[in-house]
Amino acid sequence: MTEYLRSTVWFRRRDQWFEDEAARTGQQLFECAVCMKPTRKRELELHHLDYSGVVEKIHGGWIAGERHEDLVAVHPRCHEWIHQALDDDAAAGAAMNRRAANERVIARLRSKIIGYLGGLG
C-alpha cells in the first residue's frame, strides 16, 4: 500500500474526501477521529479503516475505491498512535478484520485522552 499512498490517485482521493466531508457537515474544520479536536485540512492526514476498495490495476496504477466511511481524518501524531497501537496489539488485530481492529484502537485512544483531560480539571 505504500506505493498507493504516494500516488496521485491517492492524493486526489484524499482531496475528494475532504470536499465530501465539508459538503456533508457544512464545516471547514474537520474533527480528528482520535482526539476530536476540530482542525484545518492542511493539519490532518487520512487513516484507512479498510483498504478493501483500493485495487492495483494489472498494468500499473491504482483504483481509489475507498468508501467515504473507510477513511477518518487524524492529526499526524494521532495517526502514529493508531499505528503503534495496532502494531502493539498484533494478535488482537489478526483476530479481527482491519476495520474492527482500527475502531477498537481509536475507541481505546479516545477514552485515554478523555480520561487524561478529565484528570486535568
PyMOL commands that set and color helices and strands:
alter all, ss='L'
color gray80, all
select helices_A, chain A and resi 2-5+8-25+41-43+68-70+76-88+90-95+98-120
alter helices_A, ss='H'
color red, helices_A
select strands_A, chain A and resi 30-31+38-39+45-48+54-56+62-64+71-74
alter strands_A, ss='S'
color yellow, strands_A
deselect
rebuild
show_as cartoon
